[in-house]
């Protein structure tokens, strides 16, 4: 199941700001860039985009499967997300494509906890 529309970062003009001025944290297979949302925006929900380059896998089917698995992991954590953040999740090359969703969930939860975007561990 995909992320709800309110949790998706769709504004292309926000991406350069995340690349330029976003704070960064990483794990062996994921990189998170995040920024607080601008005060101009009246959006309360935290929003995320997932980037998977051709370097991860040349086949779109495999990249899309990874994207869906990351979205599923984010979906499980959405009740614990603090409002007011924009995030960009980048999958690093060399990721084992057969990594289980529970491992993605654990790695993503660790990353978001360190970034203080979610409320503590469950």
C-alpha positions in Angstrom: 0.0 0.0 0.0 1.3 3.4 -0.9 1.9 6.3 1.5 -1.2 8.6 1.9 -1.0 11.7 -0.3 -0.6 13.9 2.8 2.7 12.1 3.7 4.2 12.4 0.2 6.6 15.1 -0.7 5.6 16.1 -4.2 6.9 19.7 -4.6 9.9 19.6 -6.9 11.1 23.0 -5.6 11.6 21.4 -2.1 14.1 18.9 -3.4 17.0 21.3 -4.0 16.5 22.8 -0.6 16.8 19.3 0.9 20.0 18.6 -1.0 21.6 22.0 -0.3 20.6 22.7 3.3 19.1 19.5 4.6 20.5 17.7 7.6 21.9 14.3 6.9 22.0 10.9 8.7 22.8 7.6 7.2 22.9 3.9 7.8 24.7 1.3 5.7 21.9 1.2 3.1 19.8 4.4 3.6 20.5 8.2 3.6 18.0 10.6 5.2 18.0 14.3 4.4 15.4 16.4 6.3 14.4 19.9 7.0 11.6 21.5 9.0 8.8 22.7 6.8 8.7 26.4 5.9 6.3 28.5 8.1 4.6 29.6 4.9 3.2 26.2 4.4 0.2 25.2 6.4 1.0 21.5 6.2 1.1 19.7 9.5 2.0 16.2 8.4 5.6 15.1 7.8 6.2 14.4 4.2 8.7 12.0 2.5 10.1 11.2 -0.9 12.1 8.1 -1.8 14.9 8.2 -4.3 16.4 5.0 -5.8 18.9 5.6 -8.5 20.0 3.4 -11.4 23.1 2.6 -9.4 21.1 0.6 -7.0 19.6 -1.6 -9.7 19.2 -1.1 -13.4 15.8 -2.7 -13.6 12.8 -0.5 -12.8 10.8 -3.4 -11.4 13.4 -4.0 -8.7 13.7 -0.3 -7.9 9.9 0.1 -7.7 9.7 -3.0 -5.4 12.3 -1.4 -3.1 10.3 1.9 -3.1 7.1 0.0 -2.2 8.8 -1.8 0.6 10.2 1.5 2.0 6.8 3.1 1.7 5.3 0.1 3.7 7.9 0.6 6.4 7.1 4.3 6.6 3.4 3.5 6.7 3.9 1.4 9.8 5.7 4.3 11.5 3.3 7.1 10.4 1.4 7.2 13.7 4.7 8.0 15.5 5.9 10.7 13.1 6.3 14.2 14.5 4.5 16.8 12.3 6.3 19.5 10.3 9.2 17.7 8.6 10.1 17.2 4.9 12.4 14.2 4.3 14.2 12.6 1.4 15.1 8.9 1.8 17.9 7.8 -0.6 18.7 4.1 -1.0 22.5 3.6 -1.3 24.1 1.4 -4.0 25.1 -2.0 -2.8 21.9 -2.6 -0.8 21.0 -6.3 -0.7 17.7 -6.3 -2.7 16.5 -9.3 -0.7 16.5 -7.5 2.6 13.3 -8.2 4.5 10.7 -5.5 5.2 11.3 -6.0 9.0 15.0 -5.1 8.5 14.0 -2.0 6.5 11.6 -1.1 9.2 14.2 -1.5 11.9 16.8 0.5 10.0 14.3 3.3 9.1 13.1 3.4 12.7 16.6 3.8 13.9 17.3 6.6 11.3 14.1 8.5 12.1 14.7 8.2 15.9 18.2 9.6 15.6 16.8 12.5 13.5 14.1 13.0 16.2 11.4 12.8 13.6 9.6 9.9 15.4 8.7 9.6 19.0 11.0 7.0 20.7 11.0 3.2 20.2 8.1 1.0 20.8 
